[in-house]
Amino acid sequence: MISIGAKIRELRSASGLTLQQVAEGAGCTAAYISQIEHDKVSPSIASLKKIAQVFGVRIVDFFLDERTDGDLVFAPQDWPVVSMPGWSAHIRQMVPSIATKIMQPFMTEIAPGGGCHESYSHQGEEFGLVLEGELTLQVGGEEHRVPAGHSFYHSSLQPHAWVNNGQKPCRVIWVVTPPSW
């Protein structure tokens, strides 16, 4: 699988943009974009969102090698990995291509202490079902414990973050609409 940095470099080259132009559009420095492209730093979700907007793509497009559409059933081995560096979470998109979809489902396996510790927001709504372990979900400044067998639903416009504060892995089926990752 191609790295996030290589994918950004590929998109920048295909768009005919300079490092400086991408940096200006994303509100950061050209040096930072260069470090991302060379896999020297792991960008935050907020940075990836801004970079994705420069190219007119979604964050998940940085992780996908190709797009296929038309299938109805998807085996777990076909789910693209879209894990973020530093999250200690293994995230797989449960539908290989979301190009024409209005929902974006994920299987997220979060190691103890792992998760997205930095709040972010985006258009849409999110639903999740905790299959194993317990998820600590922060939405709009409030913390919620979501144990196995429980679900959650919230507006993605509210700043949100999630972590596994437990001692064992946490597995969550997560659905985002519209696809924004």
DRENDREN-308926 format. One record per atom (N, C-alpha, C): residue in three letters; atom name; x, y, z. Coordinates in Angstrom, 2 decimals. Last residue first. Example, Ala and Ser with C-alpha at 12.3 -4.5 7.8 and 13.67 -1.06 7.14 Angstrom:
# residues 2
PT   resn   name        px        py        pz
PT    SER      N     12.85     -2.25      7.08
PT    SER     CA     13.67     -1.06      7.14
PT    SER      C     12.90      0.03      7.87
PT    ALA      N     13.19     -5.69      7.80
PT    ALA     CA     12.30     -4.50      7.80
PT    ALA      C     13.20     -3.30      7.80
***
This chain:
# residues 181
PT   resn   name        px        py        pz
PT    TRP      N    -14.13     11.17      5.33
PT    TRP     CA    -12.81     10.78      5.77
PT    TRP      C    -11.90     10.69      4.59
PT    SER      N    -16.67     11.44      4.67
PT    SER     CA    -15.90     12.66      4.81
PT    SER      C    -14.46     12.39      5.16
PT    PRO      N    -19.72     10.37      3.52
PT    PRO     CA    -18.30     10.03      3.61
PT    PRO      C    -17.47     11.30      3.64
PT    PRO      N    -22.20     12.16      5.50
PT    PRO     CA    -21.70     11.57      4.26
PT    PRO      C    -20.24     11.18      4.43
PT    THR      N    -21.62      9.53      7.79
PT    THR     CA    -22.36      9.99      6.62
PT    THR      C    -22.42     11.51      6.62
PT    VAL      N    -20.02      6.71      9.12
PT    VAL     CA    -19.99      8.16      8.94
PT    VAL      C    -20.80      8.51      7.70
PT    VAL      N    -19.99      4.16     11.45
PT    VAL     CA    -20.55      4.59     10.17
PT    VAL      C    -20.60      6.12     10.15
PT    TRP      N    -18.18      1.56     12.94
PT    TRP     CA    -18.40      3.00     12.89
PT    TRP      C    -18.95      3.35     11.51
PT    ILE      N    -17.79     -0.91     15.24
PT    ILE     CA    -18.26     -0.67     13.88
PT    ILE      C    -18.72      0.77     13.86
PT    VAL      N    -15.01     -1.48     17.32
PT    VAL     CA    -16.19     -0.65     17.05
PT    VAL      C    -16.52     -0.70     15.56
PT    ARG      N    -13.27     -2.92     19.98
PT    ARG     CA    -13.66     -3.04     18.57
PT    ARG      C    -14.98     -2.31     18.37
PT    CYS      N    -10.49     -2.57     22.06
PT    CYS     CA    -11.88     -2.17     21.84
PT    CYS      C    -12.17     -2.27     20.34
PT    PRO      N     -8.28     -4.51     24.16
PT    PRO     CA     -8.66     -3.86     22.90
PT    PRO      C    -10.16     -3.57     22.82
PT    LYS      N     -8.08     -3.65     27.71
PT    LYS     CA     -8.10     -4.62     26.60
PT    LYS      C     -8.53     -3.90     25.32
PT    GLN      N     -8.24     -1.69     29.55
PT    GLN     CA     -7.04     -2.54     29.62
PT    GLN      C     -6.99     -3.57     28.48
PT    GLY      N     -9.49      1.56     28.41
PT    GLY     CA     -9.54      0.25     29.06
PT    GLY      C     -8.21     -0.49     29.01
PT    ASN      N     -9.66      3.81     26.96
PT    ASN     CA     -9.03      3.95     28.27
PT    ASN      C     -9.00      2.63     29.03
PT    ASN      N     -9.51      4.55     23.83
PT    ASN     CA     -9.73      3.32     24.58
PT    ASN      C     -8.96      3.46     25.89
PT    VAL      N    -11.15      7.50     22.54
PT    VAL     CA     -9.99      6.77     23.05
PT    VAL      C    -10.44      5.48     23.73
PT    TRP      N    -12.02     10.22     20.44
PT    TRP     CA    -12.35      8.92     21.01
PT    TRP      C    -11.06      8.21     21.43
PT    ALA      N    -13.68     13.36     19.79
PT    ALA     CA    -12.48     12.54     19.88
PT    ALA      C    -12.88     11.23     20.53
PT    HIS      N    -15.19     16.27     18.29
PT    HIS     CA    -15.24     14.95     18.91
PT    HIS      C    -13.88     14.25     18.84
PT    PRO      N    -17.16     19.14     17.90
PT    PRO     CA    -15.81     18.60     18.06
PT    PRO      C    -15.89     17.26     18.81
PT    GLN      N    -20.04     18.73     15.87
PT    GLN     CA    -19.51     18.97     17.21
PT    GLN      C    -18.09     18.41     17.29
PT    LEU      N    -20.55     17.73     13.40
PT    LEU     CA    -20.22     19.15     13.48
PT    LEU      C    -19.66     19.51     14.85
PT    SER      N    -21.45     15.21     13.59
PT    SER     CA    -20.01     15.35     13.40
PT    SER      C    -19.57     16.81     13.41
PT    SER      N    -23.83     14.30     15.97
PT    SER     CA    -23.52     15.19     14.85
PT    SER      C    -22.01     15.34     14.78
PT    HIS      N    -24.06     10.81     16.91
PT    HIS     CA    -23.87     12.24     17.17
PT    HIS      C    -23.63     13.01     15.88
PT    TYR      N    -24.54      7.84     18.66
PT    TYR     CA    -24.93      8.58     17.47
PT    TYR      C    -24.75     10.06     17.79
PT    PHE      N    -23.76      4.50     19.78
PT    PHE     CA    -23.75      5.96     19.94
PT    PHE      C    -24.09      6.60     18.59
PT    SER      N    -24.48      1.46     21.64
PT    SER     CA    -24.24      2.23     20.42
PT    SER      C    -24.20      3.71     20.75
PT    HIS      N    -23.32     -1.47     23.39
PT    HIS     CA    -23.99     -0.17     23.34
PT    HIS      C    -23.61      0.55     22.05
PT    GLY      N    -21.72     -3.68     23.34
PT    GLY     CA    -23.16     -3.88     23.18
PT    GLY      C    -23.95     -2.60     23.11
PT    ALA      N    -19.30     -2.41     25.58
PT    ALA     CA    -19.66     -3.39     24.56
PT    ALA      C    -21.17     -3.60     24.56
PT    PRO      N    -19.85      1.08     26.59
PT    PRO     CA    -19.40     -0.30     26.77
PT    PRO      C    -19.85     -1.20     25.61
PT    VAL      N    -18.84      4.20     26.50
PT    VAL     CA    -19.70      3.36     25.67
PT    VAL      C    -19.19      1.91     25.78
PT    ARG      N    -18.88      7.17     28.27
PT    ARG     CA    -18.35      5.81     28.24
PT    ARG      C    -19.34      4.93     27.49
PT    HIS      N    -18.29     10.47     27.30
PT    HIS     CA    -19.27      9.40     27.41
PT    HIS      C    -18.55      8.06     27.35
PT    GLU      N    -17.76     13.89     28.04
PT    GLU     CA    -17.19     12.55     27.92
PT    GLU      C    -18.27     11.50     28.17
PT    GLU      N    -18.15     16.94     26.26
PT    GLU     CA    -18.64     15.98     27.25
PT    GLU      C    -18.08     14.60     26.97
PT    GLY      N    -17.30     18.54     24.17
PT    GLY     CA    -16.74     18.80     25.48
PT    GLY      C    -17.23     17.86     26.59
PT    GLY      N    -18.52     17.41     21.90
PT    GLY     CA    -18.94     18.72     22.38
PT    GLY      C    -18.47     19.03     23.79
PT    VAL      N    -17.65     14.27     22.95
PT    VAL     CA    -18.43     15.00     21.95
PT    VAL      C    -18.87     16.32     22.58
PT    GLN      N    -15.67     11.55     23.36
PT    GLN     CA    -15.80     12.95     23.77
PT    GLN      C    -16.50     13.70     22.64
PT    LEU      N    -15.86      8.29     24.46
PT    LEU     CA    -16.20      9.19     23.37
PT    LEU      C    -16.38     10.59     23.93
PT    THR      N    -14.25      5.44     25.10
PT    THR     CA    -14.53      6.74     25.73
PT    THR      C    -14.68      7.73     24.59
PT    LEU      N    -15.36      2.12     24.81
PT    LEU     CA    -14.89      3.32     24.13
PT    LEU      C    -15.21      4.54     24.98
PT    GLU      N    -14.45     -1.11     25.78
PT    GLU     CA    -15.22      0.09     26.09
PT    GLU      C    -14.56      1.29     25.44
PT    GLY      N    -14.84     -4.46     24.44
PT    GLY     CA    -14.15     -3.43     25.20
PT    GLY      C    -15.07     -2.27     25.53
PT    GLU      N    -16.59     -4.93     21.34
PT    GLU     CA    -15.78     -5.45     22.44
PT    GLU      C    -15.11     -4.29     23.15
PT    LEU      N    -18.39     -3.41     19.82
PT    LEU     CA    -18.50     -4.86     19.83
PT    LEU      C    -17.77     -5.49     21.01
PT    VAL      N    -20.21     -0.55     19.72
PT    VAL     CA    -19.04     -1.13     20.35
PT    VAL      C    -19.26     -2.63     20.47
PT    LEU      N    -21.24      1.14     16.99
PT    LEU     CA    -21.64      0.03     17.84
PT    LEU      C    -20.36     -0.57     18.40
PT    GLY      N    -22.07      4.47     15.87
PT    GLY     CA    -21.13      3.41     16.19
PT    GLY      C    -21.76      2.37     17.09
PT    PHE      N    -22.45      7.13     13.59
PT    PHE     CA    -23.08      6.09     14.38
PT    PHE      C    -22.01      5.05     14.68
PT    GLU      N    -22.41     10.58     12.79
PT    GLU     CA    -21.70      9.34     13.03
PT    GLU      C    -22.53      8.42     13.91
PT    GLU      N    -22.89     13.09     10.24
PT    GLU     CA    -23.28     12.41     11.46
PT    GLU      C    -22.51     11.11     11.57
PT    GLY      N    -21.73     16.21      8.73
PT    GLY     CA    -22.34     14.90      8.79
PT    GLY      C    -22.70     14.40     10.17
PT    GLN      N    -18.56     17.86      8.45
PT    GLN     CA    -19.97     17.76      8.09
PT    GLN      C    -20.47     16.35      8.35
PT    HIS      N    -16.43     17.80     11.37
PT    HIS     CA    -16.66     17.78      9.93
PT    HIS      C    -18.15     17.71      9.68
PT    SER      N    -13.80     18.06     13.82
PT    SER     CA    -15.20     18.11     13.41
PT    SER      C    -15.27     18.14     11.89
PT    TYR      N    -11.75     16.83     16.53
PT    TYR     CA    -11.93     17.35     15.18
PT    TYR      C    -13.42     17.36     14.87
PT    SER      N     -9.44     16.47     19.24
PT    SER     CA    -10.81     16.69     18.74
PT    SER      C    -10.79     17.24     17.32
PT    GLU      N     -7.06     14.02     19.70
PT    GLU     CA     -7.25     15.41     19.27
PT    GLU      C     -8.65     15.57     18.69
PT    HIS      N     -6.90     11.34     20.09
PT    HIS     CA     -6.89     12.18     21.29
PT    HIS      C     -7.16     13.65     20.97
PT    CYS      N     -8.08      8.61     18.90
PT    CYS     CA     -7.89      9.96     18.38
PT    CYS      C     -8.02     10.91     19.56
PT    GLY      N     -6.31      5.73     20.19
PT    GLY     CA     -7.47      6.49     19.76
PT    GLY      C     -7.08      7.83     19.19
PT    GLY      N     -5.01      3.75     22.97
PT    GLY     CA     -5.04      4.28     21.61
PT    GLY      C     -6.30      5.08     21.33
PT    GLY      N     -5.21      2.53     25.41
PT    GLY     CA     -4.50      3.81     25.35
PT    GLY      C     -4.53      4.47     23.98
PT    PRO      N     -5.39     -0.62     23.87
PT    PRO     CA     -5.49      0.14     25.12
PT    PRO      C     -4.62      1.40     25.05
PT    ALA      N     -6.25     -0.24     20.35
PT    ALA     CA     -5.42     -0.81     21.41
PT    ALA      C     -5.64     -0.01     22.70
PT    ILE      N     -9.10     -0.67     18.48
PT    ILE     CA     -8.31      0.32     19.21
PT    ILE      C     -7.56     -0.36     20.35
PT    GLU      N    -10.35     -1.17     15.41
PT    GLU     CA     -9.81     -1.93     16.54
PT    GLU      C     -8.80     -1.03     17.23
PT    THR      N    -13.10     -0.59     13.44
PT    THR     CA    -12.00      0.05     14.15
PT    THR      C    -11.62     -0.79     15.36
PT    MET      N    -14.45     -0.67     10.41
PT    MET     CA    -14.20     -1.57     11.54
PT    MET      C    -12.96     -1.00     12.20
PT    PHE      N    -16.72      1.69      8.92
PT    PHE     CA    -15.38      1.29      9.34
PT    PHE      C    -15.45      0.20     10.40
PT    PRO      N    -18.64      3.04      6.21
PT    PRO     CA    -18.51      2.17      7.38
PT    PRO      C    -17.06      1.75      7.64
PT    GLN      N    -20.14      5.72      5.05
PT    GLN     CA    -18.77      5.22      5.07
PT    GLN      C    -18.58      4.38      6.34
PT    MET      N    -22.79      6.58      2.77
PT    MET     CA    -22.31      6.17      4.10
PT    MET      C    -20.89      5.64      3.96
PT    ILE      N    -23.25      7.05      0.19
PT    ILE     CA    -23.63      8.13      1.10
PT    ILE      C    -23.28      7.80      2.54
PT    LYS      N    -21.07      6.35     -2.67
PT    LYS     CA    -21.83      5.98     -1.47
PT    LYS      C    -22.20      7.20     -0.64
PT    THR      N    -19.35      6.50     -4.76
PT    THR     CA    -20.76      6.78     -5.04
PT    THR      C    -21.66      6.49     -3.84
PT    ALA      N    -16.85      6.03     -3.53
PT    ALA     CA    -17.01      7.11     -4.50
PT    ALA      C    -18.47      7.48     -4.75
PT    ILE      N    -15.95      4.19     -1.84
PT    ILE     CA    -17.08      4.99     -1.36
PT    ILE      C    -17.41      6.11     -2.33
PT    SER      N    -14.80      0.91     -2.00
PT    SER     CA    -14.93      2.19     -2.70
PT    SER      C    -16.15      2.93     -2.19
PT    PRO      N    -14.81     -1.22     -0.06
PT    PRO     CA    -13.58     -0.78     -0.73
PT    PRO      C    -13.66      0.58     -1.43
PT    VAL      N    -16.14     -1.01      3.07
PT    VAL     CA    -16.56     -0.99      1.66
PT    VAL      C    -15.36     -0.45      0.88
PT    MET      N    -14.97     -0.73      5.53
PT    MET     CA    -15.65     -1.99      5.24
PT    MET      C    -16.23     -2.09      3.83
PT    GLN      N    -11.80      0.33      6.22
PT    GLN     CA    -13.04      0.76      5.59
PT    GLN      C    -13.74     -0.49      5.07
PT    ARG      N    -10.21     -0.16      9.29
PT    ARG     CA    -10.45     -0.69      7.94
PT    ARG      C    -11.80     -0.19      7.44
PT    ILE      N     -7.76      0.66     11.55
PT    ILE     CA     -9.04      1.08     10.98
PT    ILE      C     -9.13      0.54      9.56
PT    HIS      N     -6.31      0.16     14.51
PT    HIS     CA     -6.31     -0.45     13.18
PT    HIS      C     -7.70     -0.19     12.58
PT    ALA      N     -4.61      2.45     16.55
PT    ALA     CA     -5.89      1.87     16.15
PT    ALA      C     -5.74      1.33     14.72
PT    SER      N     -2.74      4.25     17.42
PT    SER     CA     -2.77      2.90     18.01
PT    SER      C     -4.13      2.26     17.76
PT    TRP      N     -2.34      6.73     16.26
PT    TRP     CA     -3.62      6.49     16.93
PT    TRP      C     -3.66      5.16     17.68
PT    GLY      N      0.01      7.03     14.82
PT    GLY     CA     -0.06      7.61     16.15
PT    GLY      C     -1.36      7.34     16.90
PT    PRO      N     -1.46      7.18     11.58
PT    PRO     CA     -0.26      7.01     12.41
PT    PRO      C     -0.45      7.68     13.77
PT    MET      N     -4.61      5.74     10.96
PT    MET     CA     -3.84      6.98     11.12
PT    MET      C     -2.62      6.70     12.00
PT    SER      N     -5.75      3.31      8.61
PT    SER     CA     -5.30      3.69      9.95
PT    SER      C     -4.45      4.95      9.93
PT    VAL      N     -7.10      2.10      6.59
PT    VAL     CA     -7.01      3.56      6.56
PT    VAL      C     -6.56      4.09      7.91
PT    VAL      N     -7.14     -0.68      4.52
PT    VAL     CA     -6.67     -0.16      5.80
PT    VAL      C     -6.50      1.34      5.67
PT    PRO      N     -9.98     -1.93      2.76
PT    PRO     CA     -8.75     -1.13      2.78
PT    PRO      C     -8.41     -0.63      4.19
PT    TRP      N    -11.11     -5.18      2.76
PT    TRP     CA    -11.34     -3.88      3.37
PT    TRP      C    -10.04     -3.09      3.40
PT    ASP      N    -10.61     -7.72      1.93
PT    ASP     CA    -10.71     -6.70      0.88
PT    ASP      C    -10.96     -5.30      1.44
PT    GLN      N    -10.77     -9.33      4.12
PT    GLN     CA     -9.44     -9.18      3.52
PT    GLN      C     -9.43     -8.13      2.38
PT    PRO      N    -13.57     -9.35      4.63
PT    PRO     CA    -12.66     -8.54      5.44
PT    PRO      C    -11.27     -8.34      4.83
PT    ALA      N    -15.45     -9.09      1.56
PT    ALA     CA    -14.74     -9.91      2.55
PT    ALA      C    -13.78     -9.04      3.34
PT    PHE      N    -18.49     -7.76      0.67
PT    PHE     CA    -17.07     -7.46      0.79
PT    PHE      C    -16.45     -8.30      1.90
PT    VAL      N    -21.08     -7.60     -1.71
PT    VAL     CA    -20.55     -8.27     -0.53
PT    VAL      C    -19.04     -8.08     -0.51
PT    LEU      N    -21.45     -6.07     -3.99
PT    LEU     CA    -22.47     -6.02     -2.95
PT    LEU      C    -21.95     -6.60     -1.63
PT    ASP      N    -19.78     -3.99     -6.41
PT    ASP     CA    -19.88     -5.19     -5.59
PT    ASP      C    -20.91     -4.98     -4.48
PT    GLY      N    -19.71     -1.41     -7.50
PT    GLY     CA    -20.64     -2.37     -8.05
PT    GLY      C    -20.78     -3.63     -7.22
PT    ASP      N    -16.33     -0.32     -7.88
PT    ASP     CA    -17.70     -0.09     -7.48
PT    ASP      C    -18.56     -1.20     -8.07
PT    THR      N    -13.09      0.70     -6.86
PT    THR     CA    -13.94     -0.25     -7.56
PT    THR      C    -15.35      0.00     -7.07
PT    ARG      N    -10.11      2.47     -7.00
PT    ARG     CA    -11.54      2.51     -6.70
PT    ARG      C    -12.26      1.46     -7.55
PT    GLU      N     -6.94      2.06     -5.32
PT    GLU     CA     -7.79      2.08     -6.51
PT    GLU      C     -9.24      2.10     -6.09
PT    ASP      N     -5.76      2.69     -2.88
PT    ASP     CA     -4.92      2.52     -4.07
PT    ASP      C     -5.74      2.58     -5.36
PT    LEU      N     -6.47      4.90     -0.22
PT    LEU     CA     -6.95      3.95     -1.21
PT    LEU      C     -6.05      3.91     -2.44
PT    PHE      N     -5.57      6.92      1.43
PT    PHE     CA     -5.28      5.55      1.81
PT    PHE      C     -5.63      4.52      0.73
PT    PHE      N     -6.45      9.33      0.57
PT    PHE     CA     -5.01      9.20      0.78
PT    PHE      C     -4.61      7.76      1.06
PT    ASP      N     -9.17      9.08      0.68
PT    ASP     CA     -8.54      8.93     -0.63
PT    ASP      C     -7.02      8.84     -0.53
PT    VAL      N     -9.88      9.77      3.27
PT    VAL     CA     -9.73      8.34      2.96
PT    VAL      C     -9.06      8.13      1.60
PT    ILE      N    -10.22     12.55      3.04
PT    ILE     CA     -9.05     12.00      3.74
PT    ILE      C     -8.82     10.55      3.35
PT    ARG      N    -11.30     13.42     -0.28
PT    ARG     CA    -11.56     13.12      1.12
PT    ARG      C    -10.31     12.51      1.74
PT    VAL      N    -10.40     16.21     -2.45
PT    VAL     CA    -10.61     14.80     -2.16
PT    VAL      C    -10.98     14.65     -0.69
PT    GLY      N     -9.39     18.65     -3.35
PT    GLY     CA    -10.78     18.31     -3.63
PT    GLY      C    -11.07     16.84     -3.43
PT    PHE      N     -6.90     19.49     -2.62
PT    PHE     CA     -6.99     18.62     -3.79
PT    PHE      C     -8.42     18.25     -4.17
PT    VAL      N     -7.52     20.99     -0.38
PT    VAL     CA     -6.73     21.61     -1.44
PT    VAL      C     -6.89     20.81     -2.73
PT    GLN      N     -8.76     19.09      1.24
PT    GLN     CA     -9.57     20.16      0.64
PT    GLN      C     -8.83     20.86     -0.50
PT    ALA      N     -6.55     17.63      2.11
PT    ALA     CA     -7.54     16.99      1.23
PT    ALA      C     -8.40     18.04      0.52
PT    ILE      N     -5.41     19.52      3.81
PT    ILE     CA     -4.68     19.12      2.60
PT    ILE      C     -5.65     18.48      1.61
PT    LYS      N     -7.37     19.58      5.82
PT    LYS     CA     -7.06     20.79      5.06
PT    LYS      C     -6.33     20.47      3.76
PT    LYS      N     -7.24     16.91      6.70
PT    LYS     CA     -8.50     17.45      6.20
PT    LYS      C     -8.25     18.69      5.34
PT    LEU      N     -4.64     16.74      7.65
PT    LEU     CA     -5.03     15.94      6.49
PT    LEU      C     -6.32     16.46      5.87
PT    SER      N     -4.88     18.45      9.88
PT    SER     CA     -3.98     18.80      8.76
PT    SER      C     -4.36     18.03      7.50
PT    ALA      N     -6.68     16.97     11.44
PT    ALA     CA     -7.02     18.33     11.03
PT    ALA      C     -6.16     18.77      9.84
PT    ILE      N     -5.27     14.65     11.91
PT    ILE     CA     -6.49     14.56     11.11
PT    ILE      C     -6.89     15.94     10.61
PT    SER      N     -1.74     15.39     11.55
PT    SER     CA     -2.96     15.20     12.33
PT    SER      C     -4.15     15.07     11.39
PT    PRO      N      0.93     13.61      9.88
PT    PRO     CA      0.00     14.74     10.02
PT    PRO      C     -1.20     14.38     10.88
PT    SER      N      3.96     12.58     10.86
PT    SER     CA      2.61     12.05     10.70
PT    SER      C      1.63     13.19     10.91
PT    VAL      N      7.04     13.11      9.08
PT    VAL     CA      6.08     13.45     10.14
PT    VAL      C      4.75     12.80      9.82
PT    LYS      N      8.33     11.90      6.98
PT    LYS     CA      9.16     12.31      8.13
PT    LYS      C      8.30     12.69      9.33
PT    ASP      N      7.36     11.22      4.45
PT    ASP     CA      7.04     10.38      5.61
PT    ASP      C      7.93     10.65      6.81
PT    HIS      N      7.58     13.03      2.48
PT    HIS     CA      8.73     12.14      2.65
PT    HIS      C      8.59     11.27      3.90
PT    GLU      N      5.25     14.50      2.77
PT    GLU     CA      5.47     13.75      1.52
PT    GLU      C      6.61     12.74      1.64
PT    ILE      N      5.77     15.72      5.24
PT    ILE     CA      4.68     14.75      5.12
PT    ILE      C      4.92     13.87      3.89
PT    GLN      N      7.85     17.42      4.52
PT    GLN     CA      8.09     16.39      5.54
PT    GLN      C      7.01     15.31      5.48
PT    SER      N      6.48     19.06      2.70
PT    SER     CA      7.60     18.24      2.24
PT    SER      C      7.89     17.12      3.23
PT    ILE      N      4.70     20.32      4.45
PT    ILE     CA      4.17     19.47      3.37
PT    ILE      C      5.27     18.54      2.85
PT    TYR      N      6.62     21.74      5.97
PT    TYR     CA      5.77     20.73      6.61
PT    TYR      C      5.19     19.78      5.56
PT    ALA      N      7.66     23.47      4.06
PT    ALA     CA      8.55     22.50      4.70
PT    ALA      C      7.74     21.38      5.35
PT    ALA      N      5.52     25.09      3.51
PT    ALA     CA      5.96     24.18      2.46
PT    ALA      C      6.87     23.10      3.06
PT    THR      N      3.23     25.33      6.32
PT    THR     CA      4.44     25.69      5.58
PT    THR      C      4.76     24.65      4.51
PT    CYS      N     -0.36     25.90      6.16
PT    CYS     CA      0.86     25.44      6.84
PT    CYS      C      2.07     25.84      6.00
PT    GLY      N     -2.87     26.06      4.88
PT    GLY     CA     -2.56     26.87      6.06
PT    GLY      C     -1.37     26.39      6.86
PT    ALA      N     -3.49     24.87      2.55
PT    ALA     CA     -3.73     24.08      3.77
PT    ALA      C     -3.40     24.85      5.05
PT    GLY      N     -2.74     26.72      0.65
PT    GLY     CA     -4.14     26.26      0.68
PT    GLY      C     -4.48     25.52      1.96
PT    GLU      N     -0.01     26.88      1.23
PT    GLU     CA     -0.87     28.06      1.38
PT    GLU      C     -2.33     27.66      1.49
PT    ALA      N      0.78     24.24      0.57
PT    ALA     CA      0.94     24.76      1.93
PT    ALA      C      0.04     25.96      2.18
PT    VAL      N      0.31     24.18     -2.16
PT    VAL     CA     -0.43     23.27     -1.30
PT    VAL      C     -0.39     23.79      0.14
PT    GLN      N      2.14     26.17     -2.96
PT    GLN     CA      0.72     26.33     -3.25
PT    GLN      C     -0.14     25.42     -2.36
PT    GLN      N      4.60     25.05     -2.11
PT    GLN     CA      4.14     26.32     -1.57
PT    GLN      C      2.64     26.52     -1.78
PT    LEU      N      4.83     22.82     -3.74
PT    LEU     CA      4.74     22.65     -2.29
PT    LEU      C      4.15     23.90     -1.65
PT    THR      N      2.69     23.38     -6.62
PT    THR     CA      3.98     23.40     -5.92
PT    THR      C      3.75     23.12     -4.44
PT    LEU      N      0.62     21.39     -8.77
PT    LEU     CA      0.81     22.37     -7.71
PT    LEU      C      2.20     22.27     -7.09
PT    GLY      N     -0.34     19.59    -10.61
PT    GLY     CA      0.58     20.63    -11.08
PT    GLY      C      0.81     21.73    -10.04
PT    SER      N     -1.81     17.43     -9.93
PT    SER     CA     -2.51     18.71     -9.95
PT    SER      C     -1.65     19.84    -10.47
PT    ALA      N      0.09     15.44     -9.88
PT    ALA     CA     -0.99     15.34    -10.88
PT    ALA      C     -1.75     16.66    -11.01
PT    SER      N      1.59     16.33     -7.67
PT    SER     CA      2.20     16.27     -9.00
PT    SER      C      1.12     16.25    -10.09
PT    ARG      N     -0.29     16.02     -5.65
PT    ARG     CA      0.28     17.34     -5.91
PT    ARG      C      0.88     17.38     -7.31
PT    LEU      N     -0.76     13.26     -5.73
PT    LEU     CA     -1.86     14.20     -6.00
PT    LEU      C     -1.33     15.59     -6.35
PT    GLU      N      1.84     12.37     -5.02
PT    GLU     CA      1.23     11.96     -6.29
PT    GLU      C      0.10     12.92     -6.68
PT    ARG      N      2.07     13.45     -2.46
PT    ARG     CA      3.02     13.86     -3.50
PT    ARG      C      2.47     13.55     -4.89
PT    ILE      N      0.03     11.99     -1.24
PT    ILE     CA     -0.07     13.45     -1.32
PT    ILE      C      0.86     13.98     -2.40
PT    LYS      N      1.11      9.42     -1.49
PT    LYS     CA     -0.17      9.72     -2.12
PT    LYS      C     -0.36     11.23     -2.27
PT    ALA      N      3.39      9.63      0.07
PT    ALA     CA      3.54      9.36     -1.36
PT    ALA      C      2.25      9.70     -2.11
PT    GLY      N      2.18     10.04      2.59
PT    GLY     CA      3.07     11.04      1.99
PT    GLY      C      3.21     10.88      0.50
PT    ILE      N      0.83      7.64      2.97
PT    ILE     CA      0.07      8.90      2.89
PT    ILE      C      0.91      9.96      2.20
PT    SER      N      2.17      4.99      0.85
PT    SER     CA      2.11      5.79      2.08
PT    SER      C      1.28      7.05      1.86
PT    ILE      N      0.51      2.23     -0.74
PT    ILE     CA      1.25      3.48     -0.86
PT    ILE      C      1.10      4.30      0.43
PT    MET      N      0.85     -1.18      0.00
PT    MET     CA      0.00      0.00      0.00
PT    MET      C      0.90      1.25      0.00
***
